[in-house]
Amino acid sequence: MRRRPLVTAAALLALLGIVFVAAVGPIGPWGEARKLSPDVTQPYLGLPGCKSAFTVPAEGPSDKYSPTFEKLVSMADQVYVLCVDCAEVSVPSAWRDKVLLVDGKRIDDCVEDHHMDHWHRATFSHAIAVSHARARGFGNVAIVEDDARSDFTVVFSDADYEDFATLLKQPGSWNFIRLGWRPYALETSIGDGCPRQCRCTEVVGARTCAVESSGCDLRSSDAYLVGRSAYNSYIHRLQLGVVDFDVLQSFDKMVLVNPMVGYQEKLDITMDSQRDLQAAFRHKCVGSGPASTLPVLDGAKAQLAPASRGLERGSTSLDALDADDILF
């Protein structure tokens, strides 16, 4: 007789809902804590038997990461590399003592829920990593997927690194810093302007800009930093959608490194196409003055899609969910 799984993903995330509500109190339609600090004492998504999913990687040279990419990632408090074939992953020495691998296969084995598709399995790894960071009280963390690559032609100066360090010291000004991003909004838009919700104003030097409002369809989750103030909401929203399909798009204060230093290797478009898209975004959507001075594009072929398997936004809060309501 086959043993009944000790933990299913559905039960696991239902437990997370109970822990979350108890920890942070009233929540908004997306699960935001209202004027309360994150509780960093809770275990990472209740996976005590899955600690083997976190391992210290080997160090070694790699042609994946440029010196600029390596240094920007190293400036985070902690680094998580999400991987499937983790034995083949090595990381730069610059990340020593602050990097862990998050093994997607081991997480799948612990959860023993075979109803998840690829996209939700990948999303779950992001939630596990950020929950681990929350439990340990890190102020910010870098998430790097194992298919992330660098653009070696983008080189930061000492002044650029100082600006980036200054930005990290201003946690109230950002929720996420994207090292790589795909402006999908431009792929689906009509005309030469910038979608209104995608206007990006330069902040702390010319290498970064901030999309202040939510709703800009920026895909790819290959490399980014997330700040502690966003942990709770992010973990919750990752239960309701797919990380780069509708979750990241739901956040405001989205800072973009521009030009971007990270690219996604396993994508339906080439690296050159990704580079061309970000150049178009820079031309159409990035400005150093008020966002109102940028040309605005209102028409689009496709609006931001809702979560592919999520609950209707605003209709249900975590405290009302049971195991059958949780996606995974």
N, C-alpha and C positions, 0 to 999 in steps of 0.2 A: 504493500500500500504506500502510495506516495505521501510523504509528510506534508502536512498543511503548512504553507509559508508562514513564518513567524511574523513577517511584516509585509504588507502590500503597500504599493504606492498610494492607493486611495486612503487607506487607514493612516498611513504615515502623514499625509498632508492634512487629514482631518485633525490629527493630534496637533499638528503645527497650528491649525486654526485655534484650537482651544488654548494652547500655550500663548499664542500671539495676543488673543483678546485679553487673557488674564494679565499679560505683561504690560500692555500699553493702553488698555481701556477703550473708550469710544473710538470708532474709526469711521472715516468717510467712505464714499462709494468705491474708491479704489483701495481702501484699507489704510489710509494715512492715519497716523497717531495724531491726536489733536493736542498740540502744545505739551507733549510729553516726550521725554528722552527715550531713545531705544533701550530696551533691556538687553544687556550684553551677557547676561548670566545663563541664558537658555542654551541647551545643547543644539548642535547643528541639525535641525530638522529631525531630531529624535532618532539618529542613526548610531547609537552607541556600538552596535555590532559591526559597523562598517568603517571603523577607523582605518582599516587596511587600505581604504580608497585613497588615503593621503600618504604620500611617500616623498622622501627627499630625493630629488633627481641627481643624476650624474652631471658633472661639469664637463664641458668640452667645447671646442671651437665649432662654429656652425656658419654656413653661408646663408642662413635664414634671416638673421637679425643684423641690422646695420649698427654701427657704434651709436648713432643718434637714438635709435629705437631702444637699444640696450640701456642707455643712460636714462632716458625718460621713464622707462618701466622701473628701473632701480630706485627712482625717487619716491615710489609708493612705499607705504609702511609694510606691505606684504604683497607677494605675487603668487597667483595661482595659475598654473598651466593646465588647461583642460585637455585630456588626451584619451585616446582609445588604445593605441599601441604604445603604451607608456615606456616599455623597456627600450624603445628606440629613441626616446627623447633625451636630449642633453641641453643644458642651459648655460648661459654665460657666467663666468666667475663673479661678474658685477652683481648678480642676484644672490650670491651666497648668503646663507643664514636668514633669508627672508622669502624663500620660494618653496612651494609644495606642488607636487603633481596631484591632480584630481582624476582618478582613474574611472572613466565612464563604464567600463565593463564590470568592475567590482561593485560599483553603485547599482548597476542593473541586477547583479547577482543578489545583492542584499534586498533589493526591493521586490524582486520576483514577480513583477507585473509585466506581462508580455503583451498587454494591450496598447502600450505606448508606441506611437510612431517615432521615426527618427528625430523629427523636429522637437517633439516634446521630451524625448530622452536627453537631447542636447541642452534644452532649456533647463531641465531638472539639474544638470551638472552646474549650471550657473547659480541656481538657487542654493545648492549644497555648499558651493564655495563661499558665497556671500554670507550664508548662515554661520559657517565656520569662522569667518572673519568677525561677524557680530559677536559671537560667543567669546571671542578673545579680545575684543575691545579695540581693534585697529581703527585708526582714524580714517584711513582710506586704503583701498587695495587695488591692485592691477589684475585684470583677468585677461589671459592670453590663450586663445585657442591654438591647438597644435598645428593648424594649417595656416597660421599667420605668417606672413612674409614681410620684408622691409623694402622700402625704396632707398637704395644706397645713394641716390643722387640728392636726397634731402639731407642737408648738413646744418646742424645748429651751431651758432657761435656761443661763446661764453655768456654773452649778454642774453641770448635766447634762453639758455638754461637757467639763468638767474630769474628771468621773467616767469618761466615755468615754475620754479621753486616758490616765487611770490604768489602765483595763482594757487598753489597747493596750500598755502598758508591762509587763504581766504575761503574757507569751506562754505560760507554762506552764499558765495557767488556762483556756485556750481553744484550740480548733482552728479554729473558724469563728465568725463573728459575722454573724447573718442580719438584714439590714435589712428584708427582706420574707420572709414565710413563710406557707404554707397548712397549717393543722392538719388534714390529711386524716384523721388518726386519729379526730377527733371526728365526721367525716362518716360513718364506718363503724362507730362504736361503739354499744353498747347501754347505756342507762342515763345517769345524771347525773354520774357520777364522772369521774375523770381516768385514762386508761390508765396503768398502773403505770410504763411506760418513758418517759412524757412529763412526769413531775413536774418542775417548773422552779423552782429556788430563786433568789431575788433575789441579785444580786452587784453590788458596786460601785455603790450607788445604786439607786433605784427604777425606773430606765429600762431595766434589763437583767436577764435571768434566765438561768440555765444549766441545760440538760438534761444531766445528768452522764453518763447511760448512753446507749448506742446503741440503735437500734431504734424510736425514735419516728417515726411516719410524718408528717414535715413536708415538704410539697411546695413547689415554686417555687424557682427558682434565679435570680430576676431581679436580686437585689442582695445581695451578701454580701462579707465579708472572710475571707481565709484566711491563717493564719499559717505561717511557714516550716517549723515542725516537722511540719506535715501535708502538705507539698508532695509528697514521694515517694509516700506511701501514696495520696494523692488522685489523682495522675497514674496510678498503677497501677490503682486501682479504677475509674477512668473508662474503662478498657479493657474492663471486665467488666460494665458495665451502663449505665443511663441516669442522668444527673446528679441529677435530683430524684425519680426513681422508686425507686432503691434504693442509690445511691452516698452521697449526703449522709446518708441515714438510718443508714448503717453506722458513722458516727463518733460518738464520745462528745465531751464538752466542747463542746457546741453552745450558744452564747450567742445569745439572741434579744433584739433591741431591741423593747421592749414598753411601750406600743403600737407596732406596727411603722410605719415611715415609708415603706416601699416597697410597691407593688402591681404586679401583672402585668396589662397591658392586654389581651393576647391570651390569654384564658383562658375556660374553659367556664362560669365563674360571674362575676357582676358585681363591681365594686369594692365595692359596698355589701355584697354577700354575703361577700366576703373580709374586710371590716371586722367584720361580725357574727361570723364564725368566730373571728377573733383575740380579740374581746371575750369570747366563750364560753371560749376557751382560757385567757385571763387569769383568768376567774372560777373555772374548774374546776381549773386545773393550776398556777397561780403562787402561791407562798407565800414569806413572808419568813423563816419559821422552818424547822425540819427538814422534809424532804419527807414524812416519815412522818405528819405531822399532816394532810396533804391526803386527802380522800376518794379511795379507789382503785377503779378500774374494771378488772375482769379480763376480762369478756366482750367480744367484738368480732365484728362480722359478717365481717370479712376480716382476715387476718394480713398482715404486711408481705410483699409478694411478692418472690421471688428475681429476679435479673437476667433480663430477658426473653430475652436471647441470650447470657448469660454462662456461664462454666464453673462447675461445682459448687464451691462455696466449700470451701476447705481441701483440695481434691483434687489440685491442680496448682500448682506454683510457677512463677514467670516463667522460671527457667532451664530448665524442661522444655518450654516452648512453642516451636513453630515457626510459620512464617507461616500455615499452615492453621488453627492453633488460635486465632489472634488474631481478635477479633470483626470489626474493621472491614476 
